[in-house]
Amino acid sequence: MGKLKNNPRYSVVSMRISEAERVKLATLITDKSKNISGVMREALEVYYSSHLSRPEKRKANNHSH
């Protein structure tokens, strides 16, 4: 039987990126010693923290789309 995980992840997100973006991602993976998922999770947290973590920012962003 497989090992039980403390924080299982069931959702998969895929996206298309340009060659230039792929090179940037590869550089981040090497520099941070993380895999693609780790880099993308960190990027999501940084983006969320700087753009949407406060309620007034969430409300403003919801009305701008």
WOLINRA-V174660 format. One record per pair of residues at least 12 apart in sequence whose ideal C-beta (glycine too) atoms are under 10 Angstrom apart, sorted by sequence separation. I is the first residue (numbers start at 1). J is the second residue. D is the distance in whole Angstrom. If there is no record, write none. Layout:
BEGIN
i = [I & I]
j = [J & J]
d = [D & D]
END
This chain:
BEGIN
i = [27 & 28 & 26 & 25 & 28 & 24 & 25 & 28 & 25 & 13 & 12 & 15 & 13 & 9 & 13 & 9]
j = [39 & 40 & 39 & 39 & 42 & 39 & 40 & 43 & 43 & 37 & 37 & 40 & 40 & 37 & 44 & 41]
d = [10 & 9 & 10 & 7 & 9 & 10 & 8 & 8 & 9 & 10 & 10 & 9 & 8 & 8 & 10 & 9]
END
